[in-house]
Amino acid sequence: MANALVSIQILPTTPEGQSVYPYVDRAIEIIKASGVPYRVAPLETTMEGELGQLLGVVQQMSEAMAELGCPSVISQVKIYYNPANGASMGRLLEKYPDGQ
């Protein structure tokens, strides 16, 4: 059972002012490769899993930005941690099945 939800908005400083979209795409590839359930939204992506694993994904994303040549990156992170009862995107969104 997952015990955390982590939402992240990654804001890389790109080399020479390039578009951030390829960098954000790479960050989402890292999330996908981690195997955790996730949901991409317009301003952030939410992941579901064990807190330590999710924070490790955040670290991998930051390191990937540096490897791609970004001089710095800001990550805005929200954490919902519920070790007693677990954390689930589905449970939190059950009232809004269509995202409305």
N, C-alpha and C positions, 0 to 999 in steps of 0.2 A: 504494500500500500504506500503510495506517495505521501510524503509528509510536508511538501512545500510547493508553492507556485512562485516562480520568479519571472517578473516581466522586465524586459530590458529595451531601452532605446539607445542605440550606439551612434555616437556623433564623432566620426573620425575627422581629424584635420588632414586633408589630402595633400599630396605633393602638388605643388604648382596650382592649387585651387581647382583640381579636377572634380568632376561630379562624384558625389558620395555613393551613388547607386551601385556601382560594381563592388564597392567595399561592403555595403550593407548586404548585397547578395552573397558575398563570401561569408559574412557573419551568419546568415541564415543557413548556408550550406553546412557550417560547423554544427549548428543546432540539429539539423536534419541527420547528420552523420552520427551524432551522439545517441540516437535512438529513443530519445525521450519524446513523449507527446508534446506537441507545441501548436500554437495558433498565431499566425501572422495577422496583425491589425495595422491600420494606417500609420500609427505613431509609435508602436512598440510590438514586441513579440513576447508571448507568454509561454513558459515551459512548465511542465509538471514532472515532479520526481522527488528524489531524495535531496535535501538541501545541499549537502556536500558535493554531490554530483553536479547539481545545477550551477553552483558557484564555480566549479571546475570548468564548466562550459563557458561561463562568463570570462574566466581567465584565458581560455583558449582563444576566444574571440578577440580579446585585447592584444594578445601576443600575435595573432594573425594580422591585425592591422599594422603592427610594427614591422612584421615581415614583409608586408606589401609596400612599405615605405612611408607610412603615416608617421609624422613626427610626434603626434600625440593623439589621444582618443579620450573622449568623455563618455562614460556609460551611466545613464540614469537607470537605476535598478529599484524595483519594488519587490518586496518579499512578503509572502503570506506563509507562515510556518505554523503547522498544527500537528505536533507529534502525537497527541493523544487520539485524535479523531481522523487524521489524514487530511489531505488537501486534494481537491478535484476541480478542474475547470468545469466539467459537466455538471457537478453538483451546484457550483456557484452560478451557473448560467441556465439552470433548468427552467426558470421562469421566462427565459428569453430564447426559445429554440431557434428563432430566425434572426437573432442578433438585433431585434428591434426593441 
